[in-house]
Amino acid sequence: MGERLVEAKQEDSTVVLTIWDEPEPVRGRIVKLDARTRLVHVQTLEKLAKLPFLDIMRVDNPRD
């Protein structure tokens, strides 16, 4: 999964992340992978989400 996150960041592509204990997936672009805090920074349409790496259960490409 880590490789897919790095690849999506390098390609500046949109991803859909399934997050533990979140009702809806998070869709956006990965803008930073912070190794020190273990957070993945994802820019969505509304905000910058900082998600714990260990809470990411699945990485998908958008269907549209």
C-alpha positions as semicolon CSV with decimal commas, in nm:
position;residue;x (nm);y (nm);z (nm)
1;M;0,000;0,000;0,000
2;G;0,287;0,236;0,073
3;E;0,411;0,200;-0,284
4;R;0,069;0,294;-0,422
5;L;0,061;0,608;-0,206
6;V;0,410;0,713;-0,320
7;E;0,318;0,645;-0,683
8;A;-0,002;0,851;-0,656
9;K;0,194;1,140;-0,503
10;Q;0,463;1,129;-0,770
11;E;0,205;1,116;-1,050
12;D;-0,009;1,386;-0,882
13;S;-0,313;1,165;-0,939
14;T;-0,646;1,155;-0,757
15;V;-0,704;0,861;-0,522
16;V;-0,992;0,728;-0,313
17;L;-0,885;0,617;0,035
18;T;-1,089;0,393;0,261
19;I;-1,016;0,499;0,618
20;W;-1,072;0,300;0,938
21;D;-1,378;0,419;1,132
22;E;-1,481;0,676;0,867
23;P;-1,825;0,636;0,706
24;E;-1,719;0,778;0,367
25;P;-1,402;0,729;0,164
26;V;-1,169;1,028;0,124
27;R;-1,109;1,142;-0,234
28;G;-0,827;1,378;-0,325
29;R;-0,462;1,427;-0,421
30;I;-0,176;1,328;-0,192
31;V;0,032;1,639;-0,131
32;K;0,269;1,511;0,140
33;L;0,379;1,186;0,299
34;D;0,518;1,280;0,640
35;A;0,744;1,002;0,769
36;R;0,806;1,178;1,102
37;T;0,440;1,203;1,205
38;R;0,323;0,909;0,989
39;L;0,049;1,127;0,837
40;V;-0,067;1,131;0,476
41;H;-0,176;1,482;0,371
42;V;-0,461;1,467;0,117
43;Q;-0,604;1,775;-0,055
44;T;-0,977;1,724;-0,104
45;L;-1,218;1,969;-0,261
46;E;-1,310;2,109;0,080
47;K;-0,995;2,087;0,294
48;L;-0,651;1,945;0,359
49;A;-0,701;1,615;0,541
50;K;-0,417;1,472;0,750
51;L;-0,475;1,099;0,779
52;P;-0,276;0,852;0,990
53;F;-0,103;0,605;0,758
54;L;-0,204;0,309;0,975
55;D;-0,575;0,403;0,941
56;I;-0,568;0,372;0,560
57;M;-0,724;0,038;0,473
58;R;-0,748;0,068;0,095
59;V;-0,619;0,282;-0,193
60;D;-0,825;0,298;-0,512
61;N;-0,838;0,496;-0,832
62;P;-1,158;0,701;-0,884
63;R;-1,419;0,535;-1,103
64;D;-1,497;0,839;-1,317
